[in-house]
Amino acid sequence: MSRSPSTNISHSQPTTVPNAEPGPDWTVARQLWGVAWEMHWAGFGVLFSILAVHSFVVLAQAKKKQGFGRKPLAVAINSLLLTLGATRAVFLFLDPYESENNGFKSPYWLTKLLYCITFPCLTSSFLLDPFGFS
């Protein structure tokens, strides 16, 4: 008994790593969005950079401050915000949303690390009680 060609099942491995979230066709999307795309990734990259620089300055001045600015929770929150801002800014400036916009194809593990590390940092900084007794 022979099988018809339509019932053959291919067991080949995918050549690319599948993304958890679908993405647009970047060549079409960049043409459609035009300058708004550049403003989006560059603008948010700058905003996340400002957050990282502000958190770094606060951490650098922590020894000089009295009161809440010197407490371990304030230092922990600003450390998390520094990590959040720096990693998301690098993600946006390096290869925004894996679009290969800047001519650089970042490795899969690096892109996922830079993109996904911000969520635990943000969640942890919200969960730390700034009015605690530490």
C-alpha positions in Angstrom: 0.0 0.0 0.0 1.6 3.3 -1.0 1.0 6.6 0.6 0.0 9.6 -1.4 2.4 12.6 -1.4 -0.1 14.8 0.5 0.0 12.5 3.6 3.8 12.6 3.9 4.9 14.2 7.2 8.1 16.2 7.2 10.2 15.8 10.3 12.8 18.4 9.5 14.0 20.8 12.2 13.1 24.5 11.8 16.0 26.6 10.5 15.2 29.6 12.8 14.3 29.8 16.4 10.6 30.6 16.7 9.7 33.8 18.5 7.1 33.7 21.3 5.4 36.8 19.9 4.7 37.3 16.2 6.5 40.2 14.5 5.8 42.3 11.5 7.5 42.1 8.1 10.1 44.7 8.9 10.8 45.9 5.3 7.1 46.7 4.9 6.7 48.0 8.4 9.6 50.5 8.1 8.2 51.8 4.9 4.7 52.1 6.4 5.8 53.8 9.6 8.5 56.0 8.1 10.0 58.5 10.5 7.7 57.4 13.3 9.6 54.1 13.6 12.9 56.0 14.0 11.4 58.3 16.6 9.9 55.3 18.4 12.9 53.2 19.0 15.4 56.1 19.3 13.0 58.1 21.6 12.4 55.3 23.9 16.1 54.4 23.9 16.9 57.9 25.0 14.2 57.8 27.7 15.5 54.5 29.1 19.1 55.9 29.0 17.9 58.9 31.0 16.4 56.5 33.6 19.6 54.6 33.8 21.8 57.7 34.2 19.4 59.1 36.8 19.5 55.9 38.8 23.3 55.8 38.5 23.6 59.4 39.8 21.3 58.5 42.7 23.4 55.5 43.6 26.6 57.5 43.4 25.2 60.0 45.8 23.7 57.5 48.2 26.6 57.7 50.8 26.2 61.5 51.0 22.5 61.4 51.6 20.8 61.2 55.0 17.5 59.4 55.6 15.7 57.4 53.0 18.2 57.9 50.1 20.8 55.9 52.1 18.5 53.0 53.1 19.2 49.6 51.5 15.8 49.5 49.9 16.4 52.8 48.1 19.7 51.4 46.9 18.1 48.2 45.8 15.3 50.0 43.9 17.7 52.3 42.1 20.0 49.3 41.2 17.0 47.5 39.7 16.0 50.7 37.8 19.6 51.1 36.6 19.6 47.6 35.2 16.2 48.0 33.7 17.1 51.3 31.9 20.5 50.2 30.7 19.4 46.8 29.3 16.4 48.2 27.5 18.4 51.1 26.1 21.0 48.7 24.8 18.3 46.5 23.4 16.7 49.4 21.5 20.0 50.9 20.2 21.6 47.6 19.3 18.8 45.8 17.4 15.3 47.3 18.1 12.7 44.5 18.3 15.0 42.2 16.3 14.3 44.3 13.2 17.9 44.4 12.0 17.3 48.2 11.7 20.8 49.2 12.5 22.5 46.6 10.3 23.3 44.4 13.3 21.8 40.9 13.8 22.2 40.2 17.5 22.3 36.6 18.7 19.0 35.2 19.9 20.2 34.7 23.5 21.4 38.3 23.8 18.2 39.8 22.4 16.1 37.7 24.7 18.3 38.5 27.7 18.3 42.3 27.1 14.5 42.3 26.4 13.3 40.0 29.1 15.5 41.1 32.1 13.6 44.3 32.4 10.4 42.6 33.5 11.8 41.0 36.7 13.6 44.3 37.5 10.4 46.3 37.1 8.3 43.9 39.1 10.9 43.6 41.9 11.3 47.4 42.2 7.5 47.7 42.5 7.4 45.0 45.1 10.1 46.5 47.4 8.4 48.5 50.1 9.9 52.0 50.0 8.4 52.7 53.5 9.8 49.5 55.1 11.9 49.3 58.2 15.1 48.2 56.5 
